[in-house]
């Protein structure tokens, strides 16, 4: 297992300037498995200086040179993927199947997508007599959470490398070990010294220092809306670009002609994957009043078929949530919903039977939920689904849009055009029609308080580029 006691700065592993550390806890056992160094402002200064020095050269590399570098990153990532997965099992409690397939595949997909996008992106074009150039924005601060670490790190590092930017990554202190392996991968792949740097730490210290740093040109942040507001506030005095992918409370509209026997277990599986710890999880189900009884019966069966347990145990569907704080929040929202009048269809408060240790949550389905309840409005980040009813399509859309968030939406219908019509009316950055999964060729990001940037493909690459107009370039 890698150590998180040093930082990767200027192409070397260096000791932190601070002595502060915090424990890395295996959420399936509640046991400490290591310590992570908590950096300070001086460590950020060191890393930013290394990135600034490297930018002058790396920003002038050719597309072919950066493509060759990303191709090597993909190759080394594939060779080291099992090491990343092992780290995720230990620090996240991710089941082996999830860690070695979806988690690893998502990161690989992002690096491969960045490579493909780079090869096909027009960095220069002529419009009239003006030459439009897309140039790397500069030194980038990358702040990532713990829930899909390979995906979220690669979705920032990949396009930053493709653009010709240099960077400082602050991964989550809750799950830092996978980031150490990724740093080793980038080093082995030949990423030049100073182009990629890694500093561990917490948000109020390292995250704030990165956001406020005058030599950081851009912040790319993924995390909660609350934390995103603080990042934007710290970044404001230096007028740097801030691209944010924040929280969500995504509605899933199930129309009256949908094949419920297919839709309910499918969508249940999508929500509880990764223990419900996905910002775009469609956990807020909106169903026709006439179909409520059938949906409730199917949801109960699907929820009770989910197997919760330690990551290495055979047959486990989902593992624990990431921390005691996460467990406590889920429990608070479930009990609060019951106090407000919701009813339990499956699961409920407390741990699953036989799991007295670890941050395990019972897969829970709640019916009788209305949009004014806290559980319908606050992101829960656990394997919990709420069921609300609607009378007609207009009410379904109104309820779906009645939220401060706008990350994702879901809609299912036997008639694809009917589903597309609903999708057009949902105020979200993404809509999944009839169970369609994420597509790395599309754009990931949200409306309203779910963020203000986009990731994936050319949408993600553009976040790391400035646009320059050279007037009078041609006559």
C-alpha positions in Angstrom: 0.0 0.0 0.0 1.4 3.4 -0.9 2.2 6.1 1.7 0.8 9.6 1.7 3.4 11.2 3.9 5.2 13.0 1.1 4.3 15.4 -1.7 5.2 15.1 -5.4 6.7 18.5 -6.4 9.0 19.3 -9.2 9.3 15.7 -10.3 10.4 14.4 -6.8 8.8 13.1 -3.6 9.6 15.7 -1.0 8.9 16.1 2.8 6.1 18.5 3.8 7.0 21.7 5.6 4.4 20.9 8.3 4.2 18.0 10.8 0.4 17.8 10.8 -1.2 14.5 9.8 -4.5 12.8 9.9 -5.5 9.2 9.8 -6.6 7.3 6.8 -9.5 5.0 7.9 -10.8 1.9 6.2 -14.5 2.6 6.3 -15.4 -1.1 6.3 -13.4 -1.8 9.6 -13.2 1.7 11.1 -9.5 1.0 11.6 -6.7 3.4 10.7 -4.6 2.0 7.8 -2.1 4.9 7.4 -1.5 8.6 7.9 -1.7 11.4 5.3 0.4 14.6 5.6 -1.6 17.8 5.8 0.3 20.4 3.9 0.3 24.1 4.4 0.7 27.4 2.5 4.4 26.9 2.1 3.9 23.5 0.4 1.4 25.1 -2.0 3.9 27.9 -2.8 6.6 25.3 -3.5 4.3 23.3 -5.8 3.0 26.4 -7.6 6.5 27.7 -8.2 7.5 24.3 -9.7 4.4 24.4 -12.0 5.0 28.0 -13.0 8.6 27.2 -13.9 7.6 24.2 -16.0 4.8 26.1 -17.8 7.1 28.1 -20.0 8.4 25.0 -21.7 5.5 22.7 -21.5 3.1 25.3 -22.9 5.2 25.4 -26.1 5.1 21.6 -26.7 3.4 20.4 -29.9 0.2 18.5 -30.1 2.2 15.5 -31.3 4.4 15.7 -28.2 1.5 15.9 -25.8 -0.3 13.1 -27.6 2.7 10.9 -27.2 2.8 11.7 -23.5 -0.8 11.0 -22.9 -0.5 7.7 -24.9 2.2 6.7 -22.5 0.1 7.7 -19.5 -2.7 5.4 -20.7 -0.2 2.6 -21.1 1.3 2.9 -17.6 -2.2 3.5 -16.1 -3.3 0.1 -17.5 -0.3 -1.6 -16.1 -0.8 -0.1 -12.6 -4.6 -0.2 -12.5 -4.7 -3.1 -10.0 -2.7 -0.9 -7.6 -5.2 1.9 -7.8 -8.1 -0.5 -7.2 -6.4 -2.1 -4.2 -6.0 1.4 -2.7 -9.7 2.2 -3.3 -10.8 -1.0 -1.6 -8.8 0.0 1.5 -9.5 3.7 1.7 -13.1 3.8 0.3 -14.3 0.3 1.1 -15.2 -0.1 -2.5 -16.2 -3.7 -3.4 -13.6 -5.5 -5.5 -15.9 -5.7 -8.5 -16.5 -2.0 -8.5 -12.9 -1.0 -7.7 -11.4 -3.1 -10.4 -14.0 -2.4 -13.1 -16.1 0.8 -13.0 -13.7 2.9 -10.8 -10.6 1.9 -12.8 -12.3 2.0 -16.2 -13.7 5.5 -15.6 -10.2 6.9 -15.0 -8.8 5.1 -18.0 -11.7 6.3 -20.1 -10.9 9.9 -19.2 -7.2 9.7 -20.1 -8.1 8.0 -23.3 -10.8 10.6 -24.1 -8.3 13.4 -23.5 -5.9 11.8 -25.9 -8.5 11.4 -28.6 -9.8 14.9 -28.1 -6.3 16.3 -28.3 -5.7 14.6 -31.6 -8.9 16.1 -33.1 -9.0 19.5 -31.6 -8.4 22.6 -33.8 -6.2 24.9 -31.7 -6.2 27.5 -34.4 -8.8 28.6 -36.9 -9.4 31.6 -39.2 -12.6 33.7 -39.1 -12.7 36.4 -41.6 -9.4 38.2 -41.3 -8.9 37.1 -37.7 -6.9 34.1 -36.4 -8.4 32.4 -33.4 -5.9 30.7 -31.1 -6.6 28.4 -28.2 -3.7 28.7 -25.7 -3.1 26.9 -22.4 -4.5 29.0 -19.5 -1.5 28.5 -17.3 -1.0 27.0 -13.8 -4.1 25.1 -12.7 -5.2 24.1 -9.2 -7.1 20.8 -9.2 -9.2 19.9 -6.2 -10.9 16.5 -6.3 -13.2 14.5 -3.9 -13.0 10.9 -2.7 -16.1 9.3 -4.3 -14.8 8.5 -7.9 -11.1 9.4 -7.5 -9.6 7.9 -10.7 -12.4 9.4 -12.8 -12.3 12.8 -11.2 -8.5 13.1 -11.2 -8.2 12.0 -14.8 -11.0 14.3 -15.9 -8.9 17.2 -14.8 -5.3 16.0 -15.3 -6.0 14.5 -18.8 -7.3 17.7 -20.4 -4.8 19.9 -18.5 -2.0 17.9 -20.1 -3.7 18.0 -23.5 -4.0 21.8 -23.3 -0.4 22.3 -22.3 -1.1 23.4 -18.8 0.8 22.7 -15.6 -0.9 21.8 -12.4 -1.1 21.2 -8.6 -3.5 18.5 -7.5 -5.0 18.4 -4.0 -6.9 15.1 -3.7 -9.3 14.4 -0.8 -7.5 13.6 2.5 -10.2 10.9 3.1 -8.9 8.8 0.1 -5.4 10.0 -0.8 -3.7 6.7 -1.6 -5.0 6.3 -5.1 -3.7 9.7 -6.0 -0.2 8.7 -4.9 -0.4 5.8 -7.3 -1.6 8.1 -10.1 1.3 10.5 -9.4 3.7 7.5 -9.7 2.0 6.6 -13.0 2.5 10.1 -14.4 6.1 10.1 -13.3 6.8 6.8 -14.9 5.0 7.9 -18.1 7.5 10.7 -18.4 5.5 13.8 -17.5 8.1 16.5 -17.2 9.2 17.7 -13.8 6.9 20.4 -12.5 4.1 19.8 -14.9 2.2 17.7 -12.4 2.5 18.3 -8.7 0.6 16.7 -5.7 0.1 18.3 -2.3 -2.1 16.6 0.3 -4.1 18.5 2.7 -7.5 19.7 3.8 -9.8 22.2 2.0 -9.6 25.1 4.5 -5.8 25.1 4.3 -4.4 23.7 1.1 -7.5 24.1 -0.9 -7.9 27.7 0.2 -4.2 28.5 -0.5 -4.5 27.1 -4.0 -7.7 29.0 -4.8 -6.2 32.3 -3.5 -2.7 31.9 -4.9 -1.8 34.8 -7.3 0.3 32.5 -9.5 -2.6 30.0 -10.1 -4.5 30.9 -13.2 -7.4 28.5 -12.9 -9.1 26.3 -10.3 -11.0 23.2 -11.3 -13.0 22.0 -8.4 -15.3 19.0 -7.8 -17.1 18.7 -4.5 -20.0 20.0 -2.5 -21.8 23.3 -3.3 -20.9 24.6 0.1 -17.2 24.0 -0.4 -17.5 25.3 -4.0 -18.8 28.7 -2.7 -15.7 29.0 -0.5 -13.4 28.1 -3.4 -15.0 30.8 -5.5 -14.8 33.4 -2.7 -11.1 32.7 -2.2 -10.4 32.9 -5.9 -12.3 36.1 -6.5 -9.6 38.6 -5.6 -7.2 37.3 -8.2 -10.0 37.0 -10.9 -8.9 33.5 -11.9 -11.1 31.1 -13.8 -13.1 28.8 -11.5 -14.7 25.7 -13.1 -16.9 23.9 -10.7 -18.8 20.6 -10.7 -20.8 20.6 -7.5 -23.7 18.8 -5.8 -26.9 17.4 -7.1 -30.4 16.2 -6.1 -31.3 14.5 -9.4 -34.9 13.6 -10.2 -35.9 10.4 -12.0 -39.2 10.8 -13.8 -40.8 7.4 -14.5 -43.6 7.9 -17.0 -46.8 5.8 -16.9 -45.9 3.8 -20.0 -42.5 2.7 -18.7 -41.8 -1.0 -18.2 -41.6 -0.9 -14.5 -40.3 -4.5 -14.1 -37.2 -3.4 -16.0 -36.9 0.3 -15.0 -37.2 -0.1 -11.2 -34.4 -2.6 -10.5 -32.2 -1.0 -13.2 -32.5 2.4 -11.7 -32.2 1.1 -8.1 -28.8 -0.4 -9.1 -27.6 2.8 -10.7 -28.4 4.8 -7.5 -26.9 2.5 -5.0 -23.7 1.8 -7.0 -20.7 3.2 -5.1 -22.9 3.1 -2.0 -25.0 5.9 -3.4 -22.0 8.2 -3.3 -22.4 9.8 -6.7 -23.2 13.5 -7.3 -25.4 12.7 -10.2 -27.4 9.8 -8.6 -31.1 9.8 -9.6 -32.3 9.2 -6.1 -35.4 11.4 -6.2 -38.0 9.2 -8.0 -41.2 10.8 -9.4 -43.8 8.2 -10.3 -47.5 8.5 -11.5 -50.0 8.2 -8.7 -51.6 5.3 -10.5 -48.4 3.3 -10.5 -47.3 4.0 -7.0 -48.3 0.6 -5.5 -46.5 -1.3 -8.3 -43.3 0.9 -8.1 -43.2 0.5 -4.3 -43.5 -3.3 -4.5 -40.8 -3.6 -7.1 -38.5 -1.1 -5.3 -38.8 -3.1 -2.1 -37.8 -6.3 -3.8 -34.9 -4.7 -5.6 -33.6 -3.0 -2.4 -33.8 -6.2 -0.4 -31.7 -8.0 -3.0 -28.8 -5.7 -2.6 -25.9 -7.3 -0.6 -24.0 -4.9 1.7 -20.6 -6.0 3.1 -16.8 -5.7 3.2 -15.1 -5.1 -0.1 -13.4 -8.5 -0.5 -16.4 -10.6 0.4 -17.9 -12.6 -2.4 -21.3 -11.5 -3.7 -21.2 -8.0 -2.2 -23.1 -5.4 -4.1 -22.2 -2.3 -2.2 -19.7 -1.4 0.6 -19.8 1.3 3.3 -20.1 5.0 3.0 -16.8 6.7 3.3 -16.7 8.0 6.9 -18.4 8.4 10.3 -19.5 11.9 9.3 -21.0 10.5 6.1 -22.8 7.7 8.0 -24.2 10.2 10.5 -25.5 12.5 7.8 -27.4 9.6 6.1 -28.9 8.5 9.3 -29.9 12.0 10.2 -31.7 12.5 6.9 -33.5 9.1 7.1 -34.8 9.7 10.6 -35.7 13.2 9.7 -37.7 12.1 6.8 -39.6 9.6 9.0 -40.3 12.5 11.5 -41.7 14.5 8.6 -44.1 11.8 7.6 -42.3 9.6 5.1 -42.8 5.8 5.3 -40.2 3.0 5.0 -40.5 0.7 2.0 -37.2 -1.0 2.6 -34.2 -0.5 4.8 -34.3 2.3 7.3 -32.1 3.7 10.1 -29.1 1.7 11.4 -26.6 -0.8 10.0 -27.6 -3.9 8.1 -28.0 -7.1 10.2 -24.6 -8.7 11.0 -22.6 -5.6 10.3 -21.9 -4.0 13.6 -18.6 -2.4 12.6 -18.0 -0.2 9.6 -20.0 2.6 8.1 -22.5 0.4 6.4 -25.9 1.8 5.5 -29.1 -0.2 4.9 -30.3 0.3 1.3 -33.3 2.4 2.0 -36.5 3.3 0.0 -38.8 5.9 1.4 -42.3 6.6 0.1 -44.7 9.4 0.9 -42.0 12.0 0.3 -42.9 15.5 -0.7 -40.7 18.2 -2.2 -40.8 20.3 1.0 -39.1 17.6 3.1 -35.4 18.0 3.8 -34.6 14.6 2.3 -36.0 15.7 -1.0 -33.9 18.9 -1.1 -30.5 17.9 0.5 -27.9 15.8 -1.2 -27.7 12.6 0.8 -24.7 10.7 -0.7 -25.9 7.3 0.5 -27.9 4.3 -0.8 -31.3 6.0 -0.2 -34.2 6.5 -2.7 -37.2 8.7 -2.2 -40.5 8.1 -4.0 -42.9 11.0 -4.7 -46.0 11.0 -6.9 -47.3 13.3 -9.6 -50.7 13.6 -11.4 -49.5 14.6 -14.9 -46.4 15.4 -16.9 -46.5 19.1 -16.2 -46.5 18.4 -12.5 -43.7 15.8 -12.9 -41.5 18.4 -14.6 -42.4 21.1 -12.1 -41.4 18.8 -9.2 -38.2 17.7 -11.0 -37.1 21.4 -11.5 -38.1 22.4 -8.0 -34.6 22.3 -6.6 -31.6 24.5 -6.2 -29.5 21.9 -8.0 -29.4 21.1 -11.7 -26.8 18.4 -12.3 -28.6 15.5 -13.8 -32.1 14.2 -14.6 -33.5 10.8 -15.6 -36.6 9.9 -17.6 -38.0 6.6 -18.7 -40.8 5.9 -21.2 -41.8 3.2 -23.7 -41.9 6.1 -26.3 -38.4 7.5 -26.9 -39.8 10.8 -28.3 -42.0 11.3 -25.2 -38.9 10.8 -23.0 -36.9 13.2 -25.1 -39.7 15.8 -24.8 -39.5 15.6 -21.0 -35.7 15.7 -21.2 -35.9 19.0 -23.0 -37.9 20.5 -20.2 -35.6 19.5 -17.3 -33.4 22.2 -16.1 -30.3 20.1 -15.7 -26.9 19.9 -17.5 -27.4 16.2 -18.2 -30.5 14.0 -18.8 -30.3 10.2 -19.0 -33.0 8.8 -21.2 -34.2 5.2 -20.6 -31.3 4.2 -18.5 -28.5 5.5 -20.8 -25.2 5.8 -18.9 -22.6 8.5 -19.0 -20.9 9.1 -22.4 -17.4 10.5 -22.3 -18.1 12.1 -25.7 -20.7 14.3 -24.0 -20.4 17.1 -21.5 -20.5 16.6 -17.7 -21.7 19.4 -15.5 -24.8 21.2 -14.2 -27.1 24.2 -14.1 -27.8 26.4 -11.1 -26.0 25.5 -7.9 -24.6 22.3 -9.4 -21.8 24.2 -11.0 -20.6 26.4 -13.8 -18.1 24.4 -15.8 -18.1 21.3 -18.0 -15.8 18.2 -18.2 -15.3 15.4 -20.7 -14.2 15.6 -24.4 -13.7 19.0 -26.0 -15.9 20.6 -23.4 -13.4 19.7 -20.7 -10.4 20.7 -22.8 -11.8 24.2 -23.4 -11.9 24.8 -19.7 -8.1 24.8 -19.7 -7.7 27.1 -22.7 -7.7 30.8 -23.2 -9.0 32.2 -26.5 -6.9 34.8 -28.4 -8.0 36.8 -31.4 -5.2 37.9 -33.7 -6.9 40.7 -35.7 -5.7 41.4 -39.2 -4.0 38.0 -39.4 -5.0 37.6 -43.1 -6.2 40.0 -45.8 
